[in-house]
Amino acid sequence: MDRRHIQRRSRSDTAYQKKHPKGDPFKFRPVINMEDAWLKGLGIGLYWGEGNKANK
């Protein structure tokens, strides 16, 4: 590895890459189709519409 100038990974990096072979699970995924976009908009609307329940 020293001859080829390859950087060594730590054990935690190796374990993380082994458990998540597709990459970071928290990475933002873009909306692929209109149905997913509609569901995302519906979810955002429900979240915003919840409001503050403290003031009645």
LUMVEX-91298 format. One record per atom (N, C-alpha, C, CB): x negated, y negated, z negated; residue number from 1; residue in one letter. Coordinates in nm, 4 decimals. Each point is the difference from the previous one (the first is absolute). Glycine has a CB too. Layout:
<pts>
[[X,Y,Z],NUM,'a'] ...
</pts>
This chain:
<pts>
[[-0.0826,0.1181,0.0000],1,'m'] [[0.0826,-0.1181,0.0000],1,'m'] [[-0.0871,-0.1246,0.0000],1,'m'] [[0.1811,0.1249,-0.1199],1,'m'] [[-0.2947,-0.1171,0.0534],2,'d'] [[-0.0891,-0.1151,-0.0004],2,'d'] [[-0.0598,-0.0231,0.1383],2,'d'] [[-0.0512,0.0422,-0.2413],2,'d'] [[0.0211,0.0677,0.3126],3,'r'] [[-0.0570,-0.0141,0.1335],3,'r'] [[0.0980,-0.0649,0.0971],3,'r'] [[-0.1409,0.2005,-0.0443],3,'r'] [[0.2674,-0.1687,0.0311],4,'r'] [[0.1026,-0.0501,0.0931],4,'r'] [[0.0643,-0.1304,-0.0490],4,'r'] [[0.0443,0.2366,0.0693],4,'r'] [[-0.0874,-0.2846,-0.1849],5,'h'] [[0.0524,-0.1237,-0.0602],5,'h'] [[0.1507,0.0087,-0.0223],5,'h'] [[-0.1834,-0.1298,0.1115],5,'h'] [[0.2273,0.2426,-0.1653],6,'i'] [[0.1404,0.0210,-0.0324],6,'i'] [[0.0186,-0.0307,-0.1478],6,'i'] [[0.0272,0.1767,0.1820],6,'i'] [[0.0698,-0.2625,-0.2097],7,'q'] [[0.0243,-0.0393,-0.1384],7,'q'] [[0.0743,0.1110,-0.0735],7,'q'] [[0.0057,-0.2429,0.0674],7,'q'] [[-0.0459,0.2701,-0.1890],8,'r'] [[0.0647,0.1036,-0.0805],8,'r'] [[0.1248,-0.0563,-0.0658],8,'r'] [[-0.2217,0.1119,-0.0410],8,'r'] [[0.3251,-0.0272,0.0276],9,'r'] [[0.1221,-0.0392,-0.0672],9,'r'] [[-0.0044,0.0467,-0.1448],9,'r'] [[0.1276,0.0106,0.2172],9,'r'] [[-0.0554,-0.0824,-0.3002],10,'s'] [[0.0091,0.0422,-0.1395],10,'s'] [[0.0991,0.1155,-0.0100],10,'s'] [[-0.0562,-0.2341,-0.0822],10,'s'] [[0.0585,0.3001,-0.0306],11,'r'] [[0.0929,0.1120,-0.0189],11,'r'] [[0.1447,-0.0464,0.0036],11,'r'] [[-0.1731,0.1174,-0.1359],11,'r'] [[0.1987,-0.2352,0.0812],12,'s'] [[0.1378,-0.0502,0.0003],12,'s'] [[0.0466,-0.0324,0.1426],12,'s'] [[-0.0352,-0.0930,-0.2320],12,'s'] [[-0.0530,0.0356,0.3151],13,'d'] [[0.0368,-0.0262,0.1400],13,'d'] [[0.0264,0.1296,0.0744],13,'d'] [[-0.1370,-0.2088,-0.0032],13,'d'] [[0.0574,0.3097,-0.0208],14,'t'] [[0.0181,0.1287,0.0657],14,'t'] [[0.1317,0.0642,-0.0419],14,'t'] [[-0.2487,0.0291,0.0099],14,'t'] [[0.2796,-0.0331,-0.1390],15,'a'] [[0.1249,0.0587,-0.0494],15,'a'] [[0.1206,-0.0756,0.0545],15,'a'] [[-0.1179,0.0753,-0.2083],15,'a'] [[0.1087,-0.2086,0.2161],16,'y'] [[0.1106,-0.0798,0.0532],16,'y'] [[0.0250,0.0340,0.1466],16,'y'] [[-0.0543,-0.1844,-0.1621],16,'y'] [[-0.0513,0.1958,0.2404],17,'q'] [[0.0159,0.0331,0.1414],17,'q'] [[0.0502,0.1421,0.0194],17,'q'] [[-0.1817,-0.1605,0.0538],17,'q'] [[0.1486,0.2498,-0.1434],18,'k'] [[0.0485,0.1376,0.0100],18,'k'] [[0.1500,0.0072,-0.0305],18,'k'] [[-0.2284,0.0844,-0.0656],18,'k'] [[0.2737,-0.1619,-0.0333],19,'k'] [[0.1416,0.0019,-0.0379],19,'k'] [[0.0867,-0.0820,0.0949],19,'k'] [[-0.0702,0.0298,-0.2363],19,'k'] [[0.0122,-0.1261,0.3077],20,'h'] [[0.0742,-0.0860,0.0920],20,'h'] [[-0.0670,0.0037,0.1379],20,'h'] [[0.0742,-0.1501,-0.1921],20,'h'] [[-0.0610,0.2608,0.2656],21,'p'] [[-0.0685,0.0108,0.1294],21,'p'] [[0.0547,-0.0944,0.1068],21,'p'] [[-0.0452,0.2356,-0.0568],21,'p'] [[0.1693,-0.2819,0.0424],22,'k'] [[0.0586,-0.0904,0.0991],22,'k'] [[-0.0340,-0.1454,-0.0265],22,'k'] [[0.1837,0.1621,0.0295],22,'k'] [[-0.2566,-0.1906,-0.1345],23,'g'] [[-0.0365,-0.1370,-0.0330],23,'g'] [[0.0680,-0.0467,-0.1269],23,'g'] [[-0.0332,-0.0459,0.2410],23,'g'] [[0.0301,-0.0835,-0.2600],24,'d'] [[0.0551,-0.0612,-0.1203],24,'d'] [[0.1526,0.0093,0.0008],24,'d'] [[-0.1977,-0.1563,-0.0122],24,'d'] [[0.2589,0.2202,-0.0907],25,'p'] [[0.1460,0.0124,-0.0006],25,'p'] [[0.0712,-0.1325,-0.0281],25,'p'] [[-0.0292,0.2348,-0.0748],25,'p'] [[-0.0425,-0.3354,0.0256],26,'f'] [[0.0602,-0.1286,-0.0323],26,'f'] [[-0.0169,-0.1017,0.1118],26,'f'] [[-0.0426,0.0476,-0.2389],26,'f'] [[-0.0100,-0.0056,0.3513],27,'k'] [[-0.0206,-0.0887,0.1135],27,'k'] [[0.1347,-0.0308,0.0652],27,'k'] [[-0.2326,0.0939,0.0373],27,'k'] [[0.2512,-0.2187,0.0032],28,'f'] [[0.1247,-0.0430,0.0637],28,'f'] [[0.0146,0.0685,0.1353],28,'f'] [[-0.0110,-0.2227,-0.1189],28,'f'] [[0.1289,0.2812,0.1412],29,'r'] [[0.0288,0.0631,0.1285],29,'r'] [[0.0992,-0.0872,0.0752],29,'r'] [[-0.0434,0.2319,-0.0940],29,'r'] [[0.0143,-0.2682,0.2173],30,'p'] [[0.0940,-0.0845,0.0750],30,'p'] [[0.1287,0.0756,0.0332],30,'p'] [[-0.1944,-0.1264,0.0963],30,'p'] [[0.3016,0.0509,-0.0770],31,'v'] [[0.1295,0.0582,0.0344],31,'v'] [[-0.0078,0.0537,0.1425],31,'v'] [[0.1231,-0.1588,-0.1568],31,'v'] [[-0.0767,0.2827,0.1771],32,'i'] [[-0.0149,0.0644,0.1292],32,'i'] [[0.1236,-0.0179,0.0875],32,'i'] [[-0.1525,0.1647,-0.1063],32,'i'] [[0.2714,-0.1510,0.0510],33,'n'] [[0.1201,-0.0102,0.0826],33,'n'] [[0.1025,-0.0922,-0.0656],33,'n'] [[-0.0414,0.2315,0.0896],33,'n'] [[0.1487,-0.2594,-0.0181],34,'m'] [[0.1011,-0.0943,-0.0481],34,'m'] [[0.0758,0.0524,-0.1224],34,'m'] [[0.0227,-0.0833,0.2339],34,'m'] [[-0.0022,0.2128,-0.2412],35,'e'] [[0.0703,0.0553,-0.1167],35,'e'] [[-0.0819,-0.0217,-0.1269],35,'e'] [[0.1104,0.1726,0.1469],35,'e'] [[-0.2415,-0.1501,-0.1401],36,'d'] [[-0.0852,-0.0250,-0.1159],36,'d'] [[-0.0017,-0.1479,-0.0363],36,'d'] [[-0.1404,0.1969,0.0633],36,'d'] [[0.1387,-0.2841,0.0385],37,'a'] [[0.0018,-0.1443,-0.0254],37,'a'] [[0.1308,-0.0402,-0.0679],37,'a'] [[-0.1493,-0.0387,0.1997],37,'a'] [[0.2612,0.0970,-0.1558],38,'w'] [[0.1293,-0.0312,-0.0604],38,'w'] [[0.0038,0.0454,-0.1461],38,'w'] [[0.1101,0.0210,0.2258],38,'w'] [[-0.1605,0.0998,-0.2524],39,'l'] [[-0.0019,0.0508,-0.1374],39,'l'] [[-0.0908,-0.0839,-0.0891],39,'l'] [[0.0452,0.2300,0.0870],39,'l'] [[-0.1567,-0.2743,-0.0327],40,'k'] [[-0.0904,-0.0848,-0.0777],40,'k'] [[0.0675,-0.1326,-0.0339],40,'k'] [[-0.1985,0.1077,0.1112],40,'k'] [[0.2672,-0.1669,-0.0128],41,'g'] [[0.0724,-0.1242,-0.0243],41,'g'] [[0.1116,0.0179,-0.1010],41,'g'] [[-0.0551,-0.0712,0.2301],41,'g'] [[0.1254,0.1828,-0.2223],42,'l'] [[0.1056,0.0299,-0.0965],42,'l'] [[-0.0570,0.0125,-0.1407],42,'l'] [[0.1304,0.1164,0.1796],42,'l'] [[-0.2433,-0.0495,-0.1932],43,'g'] [[-0.0648,0.0142,-0.1309],43,'g'] [[-0.0445,-0.1329,-0.0561],43,'g'] [[-0.0744,0.2257,0.0659],43,'g'] [[0.0191,-0.3121,0.0190],44,'i'] [[-0.0428,-0.1329,-0.0457],44,'i'] [[0.1208,-0.0820,-0.0431],44,'i'] [[-0.1989,0.0081,0.1543],44,'i'] [[0.3090,0.0008,-0.0779],45,'g'] [[0.1220,-0.0724,-0.0357],45,'g'] [[0.0567,0.0451,-0.1330],45,'g'] [[0.0474,-0.0279,0.2406],45,'g'] [[-0.0481,0.1574,-0.2647],46,'l'] [[0.0491,0.0513,-0.1292],46,'l'] [[-0.0884,-0.0455,-0.1150],46,'l'] [[0.0955,0.1986,0.1173],46,'l'] [[-0.2259,-0.2026,-0.0942],47,'y'] [[-0.0932,-0.0437,-0.1043],47,'y'] [[0.0233,-0.1472,-0.0325],47,'y'] [[-0.1699,0.1701,0.0767],47,'y'] [[0.1803,-0.2539,0.0264],48,'w'] [[0.0214,-0.1430,-0.0221],48,'w'] [[0.1379,-0.0271,-0.0586],48,'w'] [[-0.1549,-0.0500,0.1891],48,'w'] [[0.2547,0.1270,-0.1507],49,'g'] [[0.1357,-0.0226,-0.0464],49,'g'] [[0.0243,0.0413,-0.1434],49,'g'] [[0.0697,0.0303,0.2303],49,'g'] [[-0.1611,0.0440,-0.2867],50,'e'] [[0.0154,0.0472,-0.1382],50,'e'] [[0.0106,-0.1188,-0.0951],50,'e'] [[-0.1294,0.2098,0.0544],50,'e'] [[0.0457,-0.3089,-0.0387],51,'g'] [[0.0077,-0.1238,-0.0795],51,'g'] [[-0.0415,0.0199,-0.1437],51,'g'] [[0.1811,-0.0753,0.1471],51,'g'] [[-0.1607,-0.0288,-0.2225],52,'n'] [[-0.0369,-0.0039,-0.1410],52,'n'] [[0.1244,0.0278,-0.0833],52,'n'] [[-0.1879,-0.1651,0.0451],52,'n'] [[0.1891,0.2682,-0.1217],53,'k'] [[0.1167,0.0405,-0.0795],53,'k'] [[0.0022,-0.0698,-0.1363],53,'k'] [[-0.0016,0.2221,0.1170],53,'k'] [[-0.1026,-0.2993,-0.1505],54,'a'] [[-0.0076,-0.0618,-0.1320],54,'a'] [[0.1017,-0.1127,-0.0145],54,'a'] [[-0.2424,0.0597,-0.0110],54,'a'] [[0.2643,-0.1376,0.1178],55,'n'] [[0.0943,-0.1136,-0.0060],55,'n'] [[0.1342,0.0456,0.0555],55,'n'] [[-0.1884,-0.1700,0.0250],55,'n'] [[0.2895,0.1746,-0.1111],56,'k'] [[0.1319,0.0440,0.0473],56,'k'] [[0.0915,-0.1181,0.0197],56,'k'] [[-0.0285,0.2170,-0.1177],56,'k'] 
</pts>
